[in-house]
Amino acid sequence: MGKSFVYILYSNKLDRFYTGITTLTVEERFSSHIQKRYGKLNFTQKAKAWTN
């Protein structure tokens, strides 16, 4: 079984935290959120900028 990572993103715009888990590297997953790779209806799409 590969490594899994738990990560937390924060949006200043929404003043909200988002937590997730991934088997990608944290950098790859964060990049996926920023690039909106997972569609337009996901929670993370509500904010244009997330910080980790």
C-alpha positions as CSV (number, residue, x, y, z in Angstrom):
1,M,0.0,0.0,0.0
2,G,1.3,3.5,-0.9
3,K,1.6,6.5,1.3
4,S,-1.4,8.6,2.0
5,F,-1.4,12.2,3.1
6,V,-3.9,14.3,5.0
7,Y,-3.8,18.0,4.0
8,I,-5.5,21.2,5.0
9,L,-6.2,24.1,2.7
10,Y,-7.4,27.6,3.9
11,S,-9.3,30.2,1.9
12,N,-9.1,33.8,2.9
13,K,-12.0,34.6,0.6
14,L,-14.3,32.1,2.3
15,D,-12.6,32.1,5.7
16,R,-12.9,28.4,5.6
17,F,-10.6,25.3,5.9
18,Y,-10.8,22.3,3.6
19,T,-9.3,19.0,4.6
20,G,-8.5,16.1,2.3
21,I,-6.6,12.9,1.9
22,T,-4.6,11.8,-1.1
23,T,-2.2,9.2,-2.4
24,L,-0.6,11.8,-4.7
25,T,2.2,14.0,-3.3
26,V,0.8,16.9,-1.4
27,E,2.2,19.3,-4.0
28,E,0.5,17.4,-6.9
29,R,-2.8,17.5,-5.1
30,F,-2.6,21.1,-4.1
31,S,-1.8,21.9,-7.8
32,S,-4.9,19.9,-8.8
33,H,-7.0,22.2,-6.6
34,I,-5.5,25.3,-8.0
35,Q,-5.8,24.2,-11.6
36,K,-9.5,23.2,-11.0
37,R,-8.7,19.7,-12.4
38,Y,-11.7,18.1,-10.6
39,G,-14.5,20.0,-12.1
40,K,-16.4,23.2,-11.4
41,L,-18.9,21.8,-8.8
42,N,-16.5,20.8,-6.1
43,F,-16.3,22.7,-2.8
44,T,-12.8,23.9,-3.5
45,Q,-13.9,25.6,-6.7
46,K,-15.8,28.3,-4.6
47,A,-12.5,30.0,-3.7
48,K,-10.0,31.2,-6.3
49,A,-7.0,31.0,-4.0
50,W,-6.2,28.4,-1.4
51,T,-3.1,28.3,0.8
52,N,-1.6,25.3,2.4
